[in-house]
Amino acid sequence: MRIRIVGAGAMGRGIAQWAAAGGHTVELCDVRAEAVTAAVDFVRSMLGRAVDKGRMSAGDRDAALERLVPLDDPWAPGPEVGLVVEAVREDLDTKAEVFGKLEQVLPDSAVFATNTSSLSVTRIASSLRDPGRLAGLHFFNPVPLMKIVEVVPGAATRPGIPPALTELVESCGHHAVTVADTPGFLVNHAGRGLVTEALALLEESVADPAGIDRIAREVLGLRMGPFELMDLTGLDVTAAVIDSIWEGFRHEDRLRPSYLTPNRVTAGLHGRKTGQGWFAYGAEAPAPAPEPPVTGDADRPVFVAGGAYAQGAPYAAELRAALTAAGATVDSGAEPSGGAVVLVPVWGTTVAAAVASLGLPAARTFGVDPLPATGRRRVLAVTPAADPSAARDARAVLARAADGGKPYAVSVVRDTAGSVAQRLLASVVSVAASIAERSLATPADIDLAVTTGLGYPTGPLAWGDRIGAARMLDLQRALHTTTGDPRHRPVRWLTERARLGLPLTERGTSPEECVQ
């Protein structure tokens, strides 16, 4: 296929490299001739690097470069062009103008694709004589490495175009996911679950950014914590995306922005690109503060309470067994002894609720997150009534490992419903389930897009299945009941599947299937 790419910036040149390496003839053009020259030089250097690293043969490199055709005039006639990919700046009027001019010079058979990341595909197409020829084809930067592409049909897009674009994408070695023309499309929408909940936890002073990031990495297994990720992306970009998606979904509570971001954006605390964000960067930036060492008495007796709700019981048994195996002195009675610290596994609830409902000693009762950790980290939650010395001892007890293994790192956070990891996970799963519930994308595409585009260790719906739909429903109900915040209300997708015994990853039977 002959593909014309309009826009030779970072995205345009990446798409050109990808398409040329995939065997297509690529016309690369821009209104600035120097941008095209620079882009071709960049592609040549990238393909050369691929040869040096053994990922491409010299012959394949040379053939790809022969297929890359610099074009002086973006509006030149192109009778053989089968596809146009627009990669100009993110402005509706600019994109509409580009396609309007191309419509005058290219054959009616040419498919138009916009690489927009945030604008409505339908609105871009509406200015064309034939809006049915246009769809979204959203790549991620750097294009050759980010092997996921969102195919976004507009309201008027002809039915045959999305499957054809999917076939093209997959023939060139990338994954394609089809998503409805809605704010954020799929990857950016699904990614809001992590960062919005992290900001909410910071608002509540549950932990600082470094502490939340440690838990995200070492309990949930994410490559980067949410605050590291915001600093990498740029808070100005992240905040704009959060606001745009929230407004686009008519102020959906689950996507609610934080009051923390506007002032930080105004102050230029954008992250790596400005040298200061949630963390400091640059040669003169201070080293990150180390985590405080464990200093308490690991031999202090410990009593594990069953939890404020019925679901606390199995978690308590698991924790009791783990601490016993690690050599801790675990009280076996029905009540805590006078000197014992009390640990309560909390699942969507608070330590304060357990203290009140079970009559536990407030000064020496602490919460423990029972969510299975991917790394060697546990989380201890403290209430305002906690005795600091007892908290240090509880932390030391939790750090113990069985059979002389490496001690656990133990984060200390403020008591909140569900603690940090549960809140983050519940939000990630909830946002993904709401996408599936609205039929914006299939469950399989949701998980594929998130693992490939965001680098999560597993897809959010598969992650929910790993915990268990019923257990996830218990968590969301407890969070909603405890906080009263509608952002935590259970999603119908989760509620139904928990009740019916279906996995979250299963699309289920549709009404249409029952009448055919």
N, C-alpha and C positions, 0 to 999 in steps of 0.2 A: 504494500500500500504506500501511496505517496502522502505524506503528512506535512502540513504546513504548521509551524509553531510560531505564533506571533507574540513577541516579548522574549528578549534574550538575557533577562536577569537570572538570578539564582535558580528560580523554578524552571524557566524556559530552557536554560542550558542543560539542566539536569534531565528534563523530559527528552530533550534532543539526544543526549547521550544514551539514555535508556532505549529510545525507539530505534536509533541507528544501530546500536549493538544488538537489538532484537530482529534485525533484518529488514527494516523499513527505510525507504528513501525519505529523508527529512529536509524540508526547506525551513531554514531558521532565519527569521527576520525580525526587525525592530525599526522604529522610526529613527533611531540613532545608529548610524552605520558603525561607529566605534564599539557599540555594545555587541554587535554581531561578531566583529573581529575578536574581541576579548572572549566572547563565549566559545567560539571555535577553538581558540588557543587553549581555553580551559578544558574543553572536552578532549582535545588532543593530549594534554598533560595527564588527565585522569585515566584515559585509556592506556597511555604509556605506563602509568603506575600499575595498572591492572596486569600488564604484561610482565613488569618487573617482579610482581608478587606471585606470578604463576597462575593468575585467575583467568587469563586470556592469552591466546597465542598471538604472535606478531602478525600472522596472516589475518586473523579475525579483526585485529585492531585496524589494520590497513583497509580492510573491506568496509568496516564501519565508518571510517573517516571518508572513504569514497562516497558513501551514501549520505553524508552530511553536506548539504548544499547551502552555502550562504546566499541569502537573497537580499538584494539592495532595496527593493520596493515591496513593502508588505501587501500592497494593493495590486500587485501585478496579476494579470490573468493566469489561471492555473487549471487548464482543462483536465489534467490528470489527477488533481488533488482529490483524495477520497475522504480526508479528515482534516479539520482545523482544530488545533488546541490553542486556545487563548490563555496567555499567562502574563497579562499586563497588570498594572496596579489595581488594588482592590477598591474600585470606584464604579458605581453602577453606570453613570453616564459615559465614562471612558470605555467600559466594556461594550455597552450598547452601540457606541459610535464605531468601535472596531468591527463588530459583527455586521453593522449596517453597511460599511464599506466593502467588506468581504462578500456580502450577499450580492453586490453589484458585479463582481468580477469572477466568482467561482461558480461551477456548475450546480444546478439544483440538487444533484445527487450527493454533493459533499455534505458530510455530517459536521455540525459545529459542536465543539465541546469547550466549556469554560472551566478553568482551574480554580474558580472562586472557592474560598474557604469559608466565607461568611455571608455572601449575598444570596438572595433568592434566585435560583435558576429560572424559575417561572417569570420573574420580573425582567431578567436579562433577555429572555426569549421573546417577551411580549412586544418588543420594538421591531421584530423581524416581520417581513411579509409572510414567512412560513415559520412560525414558532415551533412547529413540530419537529424541525430538523436539529434542534439544540438540546443538549443534556449537559449535566455536570460531570466532570472527570477530574476529581480532586486528588492530586498527588501530595506527598509529604516530603519535606526536605531533610536530608539529601535524597533525591529521587532514586538513584541507583541502589541505595542501601535500605531505604524504607520501602519494604516490599508489600505495600498495601495501597490500594487505590479505591476511592469511593466513587461509584457510579450513581449519579443522581438524576433520575428522570424528572423533568418539570411537569406541570399539570397538563401541558399540551404535547409533550414529547411522544413521537410515534412509538408504538409498542416494540417494534423490531430493533430500535436503536440501543437500548440498554443491553440486551443479550449480545449484540455485535461488539459493543465496547468491552463487555466482560471477556469475550473471546479474544479480542485484541490484547487486552491487559495480560491475560493468563498465558497467551502464546509467547509473550516477552518475559515470562518468568516471575511476574508479580501476582499477588492475590487481588481479586476484585470482590468488593461487597456492594450490594445494591441497597440504597437507603433513600427514604422519602425526602423530598425537598422541604426540610424543616430546619429551624435554627441550629447551627452547629453540626448539621448532618449526623454522622454516627460517632466518629472518634472524639471530636471535641465535646459533643453532648455527653457521651459516656464518661469522659474524663472529669466532668464537673463533680461527680460523686466524691472523689478523693479530696480535691482542693477545697471545696466549699465546706466539707465537714471538718477538715483540718483547721480552717479559719474559724469555724464555730467553736472548736475546742480551745483555740487560742483566745477567742473572745471571753470564754468562761474561765480563763486562767487555769485550765486543767494541767497544762505543761507548757514549757517554752518551745520555740520552733525546733531546737536541736533535740529536745526530748521526744517530741512527736515524731520527728524523722527517724530517730533510733528505733522506736517501736514499729514504725511502718516498715523499716528495712528488716529488722531482726525478729519480729513476730509475724508480720504478714508476708515477708519475703520479697518486698518490692526492691527494685534496683536502686531507686532514689526515693527519699522522703518527699512529701508534698511541698515543703518549703524549699528544699534544694531544687526541686523541679520548677517551682515558680521563679526562683532566681535564675535558672538556666534559660527558661522561656522568656523571661522579662515580665515583671509585675504589671507594667503598662499594658502588655499584650494580654496577659492572663485576666486582669480585671476587666478589660474591654470585652473579652469573650464571655466571661461570667455574666456581665450585665446584659450583653446582647441576647444570650440564650434565655436568661430569666425573663427579659422583656418579651422575647419572641414567643415564649410559652405562657404568656399572660400572667406573669408573676407567680408561677408555680412554686409553692413553698419548698419543695424538695431541692430546688435550684437557687434558693435565696442567696444573694450576695452578702458580703460582710461589710460592716461599717469601717473596718480597719484599712481597707485598700485605698480609698480616694486620697486621703492625706499623704500616704506613703508614695503614691504615684505622683502627686503634685510636688512632693519634696525631692523627686528624682531617685528614690530608693528602689530602683528597678531590678537590681540584681547584678549579675556578672558584668553586664555591659556598662554599668555606671560605677562599678567598684564597690557598691554597697547596696544590699537588699536586706533580706532576713539575716544574712551573714555578710561578713566583710571579705573582699577579694583584692588581689594585687600583692606586689612584693612587700609592701609595708603593712599589710593587714596583719593584725594579731592572730596568733595561732588559736584554733578553736579551744575553748576551755575543756579540760578533760572531765570525764564523768567522775563524781565524788566516789572515793573508794568505799568498800563495805567495811564498816568499823564496829558493828554490833556484836552481841554475844550469840553465836550460832548454836550454843548448847542450851539456850533458854527453852523451857518447855513451851509447846505450841498446842493449841486446841483448834481443830478445824470444825467450824459450824456448818450446818446443812444448807444455809442460805435462807433468804427471806421468802422465797417462793419455792414451789415444789421442784422446779427444775434444778435447784441448787443441790439437791441430794446426790445425784450421780457424780457431779463435779466434785463435791466434797469427798466422796469415797476415792476418786482418782487422785486428788491432791494428798489425801491422808496416806495412801499407798506409796506415792512418790516420795513424800518426806520421810516415811518410815524406811524405805529402801536407801535413802541418803544418810541414814543414821541420826535423824532428828529425834528429839524426845517428844513423842506425840501423845498427848493425853488421850486415854481410852474411855474416860467416863462420859456421862451424859451432860456434864456441866464443866466449864473450864476451871482448872485449879486456880488458886489465888495469885500465883505469879506467872501464869501462862499468857503468852500473847495469843490473840484469837484471830484466825484467818477465815474469811468468808468468801467463797467463790461467788462472784456476782455475774449475772447474765441479763444485761439490760436494766439492772436495778442499781441501787446505791448501797454503800456500806451503812449510811445513816438509817436507811429503811430497815436493814437487818438488825442494827442495834436496838431500834425501837420495837420491832415486832418480836424479836427473840429475847429481849431483856439482856443483851450482852454489855459488858463493861466498855463504855465509849472510849476511855483513854487508851485501851490496849487492844482495840478491835480494828482490823484492817481488811481491805478488799484485795482479792486476787483475781486476775483475769484468767479464766479457764480455757481460753481459746488456744488450741495447740499452736505452739510457736514453730516457725521454720528454722530458727536459729536458737542460740542458747541465751534467751532473754525471758525474764518473767516481769510482771508488772504488779506493783504494790500500790493500792489506793489508800490515802489517808484523809481523815475528816478533820474539821477544825478543832475537834475535841481530843485529838490524838496526843499522847505523851511522846515527845521526840525521842526519848531514850527507848521506849518500847518499840517505836517505829524502826529505829536503827537495828534493834534485835530481830524484829520481824524480817527486815531486809536480809540480815545475815542468815537467818534460818532458810529463807527462800533461795538463797544463793547456793545452798548445799547441793551437791550432785552425788548420785549413786556410784558405788564402786570406785571412789577416788577419782572420778572423772573431772573434767574442767568445770569449775564453778559457773553457775549461771550469773549473767549480768542481771541486775534488778533495777528497773526504773521505778521511781517514786513519783506519783502523780496525785493531783487533787481528786477527791471523791466526786464522781459524776456518774450519771446513769450509763452503765455499760462499759465504762473505762474507754481508753483511747482506741485500742485495736478493734474492739467490737463496734464502736461508733463508725470508724473508717470503713470497715468491711460492710456493715449494714448499709451505709450510704452508697458504696460502690455497687452492691448487689441491687439495691432498691432502684437506683437510677437506670441500671441496665434492664431490670424487670419492667420499669415503666416504658422504656423504649420498645420492648417486646410486646407489652400490653397494647400499645398504640399501633402496632403493626408497622412501625417505622423501618424495621429491619427484621430479618429472621433471627432466631436464637443463635444459629450457627454463625451467621455473619457478625452478630454482636460480639461473640467471644473471639472470633478470628480477628476482627478489627482491633479489639482492645489488646490482645496479646501481641499482635504484630505492630500496631501503631503506637501503643503506649508502653509496651514491654512488661506488662503484668505477668506474674508467674503462671497464671491460669486465667481463663476467661471468667468474667464476673458471674455468669449464670452457672458455669461448671463449678466455680468456687462455692457458690451457694449450695449446689448439690453435694459437694464434698462435706460441707458442714451438716447438710440435711435440710430439706425444705421446711419440715415441721420445727426444727430447732431455730432456723432463721426466722420463722414466723413468731415463735416465742420471743425471740430477741426484739423484733420490731414492735410487737405488741407491748412488751415491757418498756421499751424506750418511749413509745407514744404515751403509755399510761403514766409513767414516772415523770416525764417532762411536760406533757400536755402540748408539746410542739408539733404542729401538723406536718413538719418536714419528716417526721418519723412514722407517719401513718403507714400501715402495711399496704403494699401494692396488691391489687386484685390478682395479678399474675402469680404472686407468691402464695396468697391465701388459698386460691383455688387448687393449686398444685399440692400444697401441703395437705389439704383436706382429701384430695382424690388419690394421693400417693403417686403423683406424677413428678418426674424430674423437671427442674426449671429450664433445662435445655430442650425440652420436648415442645414442639409447636402445638400439638394436640389437634383434635378434630374440629374442623370448622363447620358452620352451618351449611356452607355451599357444598361440602362433601356429602351432606346428608340428603340432598335433593337432586343429585345428579344420577 
